[in-house]
Amino acid sequence: MMARPIYLFSKTFNAEVTHVPILLTEFFQPRIDYSRYDAIVLTSKQAVTALEKISHDWVRLPVLSIADATAKQARDAGATVLEHGGGYGDSLAEIIRNGYPQWRWLYPRPEVVASDFAERVAAAGVSMEGVIVYKTTCNADVAALELDDDAILIFTSPLTVACFLQQHQLHPSHTVIAIGATTASALPDTVAILMPQKPSVQGCVDLAKTL
């Protein structure tokens, strides 16, 4: 039996599957006074790239990362990683409230966010300032993509779902994998969704290869 085709809708490339660059990223250059903060919270690898494009000064502050991959990129850039979360905004909120509630946090964020963790942390009395450093939009070129009827589709953020649904349709013969609960909630209620035990791109790919 031939292996089913696997399509990864993500900003992150993976050589084991067909990577579909469904998102485009535009970086901004806001002025940031790092002396006003004690630490940085990172929710994506794009946030690391955005900070590097602004200035290398950010690495002087310790960082809290949402997951392993973002933590690795931050370390590779020269930053000190305090901890990393479990891939969800909720995990970051818990770490900050329980471990660093008195710190002044910088949140370099996208124009549109998928989680309200920053608002909940701020509501708990923690100093959290968001600065928009990039925005992500749909890649119109992906509209020409032809999907196999028996394809396995991996979605890695709510925006990858939104962009896909603007350009394509989900069919009953497709198998859908969402990286986590937030992404799964962006999919239609009628779709059966699989999720990996660990919310990561590699976890999604490993799950897809078992199907």
Secondary structure, 3 states (H helix, E strand, C coil): CCCCCEEEECCCCCCCCEEECCEEEEECCCCCCHHHCCEEEECCHHHHHHHHHHCHHHHHCCEEECCHHHHHHHHHHCCCEEEECCCCHHHHHHHHHHHCCCCEEEEEEECCCCCCHHHHHHHCCCEEEEEEEEEEEECHHHHHCCCCCCCEEEECCHHHHHHHHHHCCCCCCCEEEECCHHHHCCCCCCCCEECCCCCCHHHHHHHHCCC
